[in-house]
Amino acid sequence: MKKTRRMAYSRRIREPGFMRSDLPGDANLDGSVDASDFNVWNSNRFRPDAGWCSGDFTSDGAVDVGDFNI
C-alpha cells in the first residue's frame, strides 16, 4: 500500500508570476492570518497593480477595502 501525505489547508500555490495561499488573508504565506498579514495589507492599501503577497486577496489588481473584508 502506498502512503499518502495529507496536504495542509494553507498550501502554497505557485504559478509563473503568481503566488498565493489557500487561506484567505494569509499575505505572508505562513499558514495563519494575523497581525503581520494586516500590516502587509495596511502598508500596501490603495496600491494599484498589487499581488497576493502585497494584500490583493481578491485578485482585482488593487489593495482596497474588499481585500480587508476577506
Secondary structure per residue as TSV (DSSP state, phi and psi in degrees):
chain	resnum	aa	ss	phi	psi
A	1	M	-	360.0	139.3
A	2	K	-	-81.5	142.4
A	3	K	-	-87.9	138.6
A	4	T	-	-114.4	146.0
A	5	R	-	-96.8	138.4
A	6	R	-	-87.4	132.1
A	7	M	-	-86.3	139.0
A	8	A	-	-68.2	151.8
A	9	Y	T	-57.9	-37.2
A	10	S	T	-95.1	52.6
A	11	R	-	-75.5	153.9
A	12	R	E	-92.9	139.5
A	13	I	E	-113.0	124.9
A	14	R	E	-119.9	128.7
A	15	E	E	-134.4	162.6
A	16	P	T	-52.8	117.8
A	17	G	T	72.7	13.0
A	18	F	E	-142.5	133.6
A	19	M	E	-144.7	132.7
A	20	R	E	-154.7	169.7
A	21	S	E	-111.3	156.0
A	22	D	S	-76.8	-9.2
A	23	L	S	-93.3	108.0
A	24	P	T	-56.3	130.3
A	25	G	T	90.7	-1.7
A	26	D	-	-87.0	78.5
A	27	A	T	-66.1	-37.6
A	28	N	T	-92.7	5.3
A	29	L	-	57.3	37.7
A	30	D	S	-99.7	3.5
A	31	G	S	92.8	3.6
A	32	S	S	-145.8	155.5
A	33	V	-	-106.4	116.8
A	34	D	S	-148.7	-165.3
A	35	A	H	-60.4	-33.5
A	36	S	H	-65.9	-34.2
A	37	D	H	-69.7	-38.9
A	38	F	H	-61.3	-42.2
A	39	N	H	-62.3	-36.5
A	40	V	H	-64.0	-48.5
A	41	W	H	-59.5	-47.7
A	42	N	H	-63.5	-36.8
A	43	S	H	-69.0	-23.6
A	44	N	H	-114.2	4.7
A	45	R	T	-61.3	143.8
A	46	F	T	67.6	13.5
A	47	R	-	-85.7	127.9
A	48	P	B	-81.2	164.4
A	49	D	S	55.3	43.2
A	50	A	-	-98.2	161.8
A	51	G	-	-115.9	-176.0
A	52	W	G	-53.5	-48.2
A	53	C	G	-72.1	-5.0
A	54	S	G	-103.2	-1.1
A	55	G	T	107.6	6.1
A	56	D	-	-87.1	80.9
A	57	F	T	-81.1	-14.0
A	58	T	T	-95.9	-3.6
A	59	S	-	56.9	35.4
A	60	D	S	-99.3	5.4
A	61	G	S	89.6	3.3
A	62	A	B	-144.0	148.9
A	63	V	-	-95.7	113.8
A	64	D	S	-146.9	-168.9
A	65	V	H	-62.6	-29.5
A	66	G	H	-60.8	-35.8
A	67	D	H	-72.6	-36.4
A	68	F	H	-62.9	-38.4
A	69	N	T	-71.7	-12.8
A	70	I	-	-63.2	360.0
